[in-house]
Amino acid sequence: MRRKIMPQEHEDQFEWFMSSKENVNLSFHKVDAKTGLPLKYLSDQKEALWKKFHKLYLNEIKRSAFLERLRKRPFVYQENLGRLCSTCSTYGYDVFKELTNLIIQNIENQKFQTRLLRNIETSK
């Protein structure tokens, strides 16, 4: 089976899509060992990204070609992060909201609760 060479326009579309902050988050701490470039954390599951890409570029790149490009590039996806990149999962948005709710619901000592909530706010 012969592979077709993908037109440059299609490569450019893929690169543009995968450089969007909506789809990929750059690591500030980890780099790809081969390229030395920051790792890119996928912001969603591969199939969901494919659907977004396909909706944007109807009939441009086939699904298998899209997924193959994801596999060959330094993209990272970890299901246990709850759709957040590792930076956001560690420091981020939904985590702080959940912590705040847990503190309010479970800490009865008002001074301690206030101190914990302040710590969360300064950590954001």
C-alpha positions in Angstrom: 0.0 0.0 0.0 1.4 3.4 -1.0 0.9 6.4 1.2 -0.2 9.6 -0.4 1.9 12.6 0.4 -0.2 15.2 2.2 -0.4 18.6 0.5 1.3 21.4 2.4 -2.0 23.1 2.9 -3.3 20.2 4.9 -0.1 20.0 7.0 -0.5 23.7 7.7 -4.1 23.2 8.8 -3.1 20.5 11.2 -0.2 22.6 12.6 -2.5 25.6 13.0 -5.2 23.5 14.7 -2.7 21.9 17.1 -1.0 25.1 18.0 -4.2 26.7 19.2 -4.4 27.2 23.0 -7.9 25.8 22.8 -6.6 22.4 21.7 -3.1 22.1 23.2 -1.4 23.4 26.3 2.4 23.8 26.4 4.3 22.4 29.3 6.4 25.0 31.2 8.4 22.2 32.9 8.9 19.3 30.6 10.5 19.0 27.1 10.6 16.4 24.4 13.9 14.5 24.7 14.4 14.4 21.0 13.5 17.9 20.0 14.1 19.9 23.2 10.7 21.6 22.6 8.1 21.9 25.3 5.7 18.9 25.5 2.2 19.7 24.3 -0.7 18.4 26.4 -3.8 17.7 24.4 -6.8 19.5 25.9 -9.2 16.9 25.0 -9.5 13.2 24.0 -8.0 12.4 20.6 -11.4 11.5 19.2 -13.0 14.8 20.4 -10.1 16.7 18.8 -10.6 14.8 15.6 -14.3 15.8 15.6 -13.5 19.5 16.2 -10.8 19.4 13.4 -13.1 17.6 11.0 -15.9 20.1 11.6 -13.5 23.0 10.9 -11.9 21.4 7.8 -14.5 19.2 6.2 -12.9 16.5 4.0 -9.4 17.9 4.2 -7.5 15.3 6.2 -8.8 11.8 6.9 -9.2 10.6 10.4 -6.4 8.0 10.2 -4.0 10.7 8.9 -5.0 13.0 11.7 -4.5 10.4 14.4 -1.2 9.3 12.9 0.1 12.9 13.1 -0.9 13.0 16.7 1.0 9.8 17.4 4.2 11.0 15.7 4.4 14.4 17.4 5.3 15.1 21.1 1.7 15.3 22.2 0.7 14.0 25.6 -2.8 12.9 26.7 -3.5 11.4 30.1 -7.1 10.4 30.9 -6.6 10.8 34.6 -6.2 14.5 34.4 -9.9 15.1 33.8 -9.3 17.0 30.5 -6.8 19.4 32.0 -3.2 19.7 31.1 -0.9 18.7 33.9 -0.1 22.3 34.8 -3.8 23.1 35.1 -4.4 19.9 36.9 -1.6 20.6 39.4 -2.2 24.4 39.9 -5.4 25.0 38.2 -8.8 26.1 37.7 -11.2 23.3 38.5 -9.0 22.0 41.3 -9.1 25.2 43.2 -12.9 25.4 42.9 -13.2 21.9 44.2 -10.8 22.6 47.1 -12.7 25.8 48.0 -16.0 23.9 48.1 -14.5 21.1 50.3 -13.1 23.6 52.7 -16.4 25.4 53.1 -18.3 22.2 53.5 -16.0 20.4 55.9 -14.0 22.9 58.0 -16.0 24.3 60.9 -13.3 26.4 62.5 -13.9 29.8 60.9 -10.3 31.1 61.4 -8.8 27.9 59.9 -11.3 28.0 57.1 -10.4 31.6 56.3 -6.7 30.9 56.3 -7.1 27.9 54.0 -9.3 29.9 51.6 -6.7 32.8 51.5 -4.0 30.2 50.8 -5.9 29.0 47.8 -6.5 32.5 46.5 -2.8 33.4 46.7 -1.8 30.1 45.0 -3.9 30.7 41.9 
